[in-house]
Amino acid sequence: MHRLAAPALLLAGLAACAGPPPQPVPEAAAPPAQRGEASYYGPGFEGKRTASGERFDPGADTAAHRTLPLGSVAEVTNLETGQSQRVRITDRGPYAKGRVVDVTPKVAEKIGMKHKGVAPVEVKPVAAPTETASR
């Protein structure tokens, strides 16, 4: 019986390390939606560390934003196509004037901006990380 208890405890411990998922942002506390231009990460970033410490994955639903908390979730809407995608903020940037968010190539494809490279967007915060998840 002790042999089975140890793996179960190990799995429970690993699950606890992952941290709780981001929590919905109450409307009164939510930062306002932001409009500006979006761009996407070009080649050469795959596997590099982001500001959150994660490795960049061009096939993930993630993005870079200058001020939203790392680990938070935002909805990015292409104002030309109306297509939206939820992303998790894992990096800081973009630093080009007028740009409000950098998305992965996968997200750029999903919201219909990959061909142009940039698009006018609205970024709406949806969920903030819990205190323990942001550490």
N, C-alpha and C positions, 0 to 999 in steps of 0.2 A: 504494500500500500504506500509505503514511503517513496517508492520509485515513481509512482504516478503523481504524487503530490508535488514533487519538485518541478516537473515540466509544467504543471498547471500553474504553479506560482510564478514560474518564469514567464509564461504567456501573459498572465495577469499583469506582471510588472512591465512587460513590453507595451501592453495596451495602455497602461497608465502614463508611460513616457510620451506617447503620441500626443497627449493633451486633448482637452475637449475641443469640439468644433467651434468655429466662430458663432457668436450669438447675434440674433437680429438686432439691428440698431433701432431703438425707439425713435419715432418720427421727431419728437421734440429735441432729442439729443443728436440726431443725424446731421452730419455736415451737409451743406447744400450741394445739389448737383452742380457739376462744373462743365462748362462747354469750352471747347477749343479743338485743337487738331491732335489726331492720333497718328503715330507712326508704328512701325514694327521692327523688331530686332532683325538685323541682317545676318549674313553668315559670319561665322567666327566666334559666336558666343556660346555654342553648345558645350556643356560640361563645365563652364566657368562658374565660379561662385557668385551668387547674387547677394544683395545686402542682408537677406535673411539667413544666409549661410547655406542655402540649398544650391544645388547645381542647376544651371539653366537647362531647361528641356524645351526645345522648339515645338514639341508636340503637346505641351501642357496648356491648360487654360489659366495662364498667369500673366501678370503685367507689372510694369514699373510705374510708380506714381511718386511725386515729390513729397507729399504730406500725409496721405492716408496711412494709417498704422500698418506695419508689416503683418501679414496674416489676415487682414480684413478682406471682405468680399465686396466687389463693386460690379455694377452692370454697365457695360460699355455699349452704347447705341450709336451706330453709324447714322448720322442725320440725313445722309443722301439716300441710303437704301432702307432705312428703318430696321435693319437687322441688329439684334442684340446678342450679347454673350456675357455670362457672368465669369468674372476672373478673380483670382486670389492675388493680392498684392505681395510680391516676394522681393521686389527690387526698388531702388530709387532712380529717379529720372522721370522723364527725359529732360535734357538740359538745353534743347533747342528752343529758341524764342517762339512762343505761341503754342507749343506742344504741351498737352496735359497728361498724356499717357502713352507708354510704349507697350505694345502687346506682342505676344508670340506670333510666329508665322501661322500657326493653326488658328488662332483667334482672328487674325487678319483675314484669313480665308473665310471663316464663318460669318464675319460681318461685312464681307464684300469690299474690302479695301486693299487686298493684296496686290492686285494689278496696278493700282495707282500709287501705292506706297504710303500715302497719307490720306486722311479723310476728316471732315468735321464730325466731332462726336460729342455725346453727353456722357459724363461719368457720374453715376449715381451710387453712393455708398449703400450697401444692403446689409452687411453684417460686420461687426467689429470683433476682433479676437478677444477671448476672455483674458483676464489678467495673467493666469498661469500659462496660457498658450503663447503669450507674447514675450515670455522670458527666455 
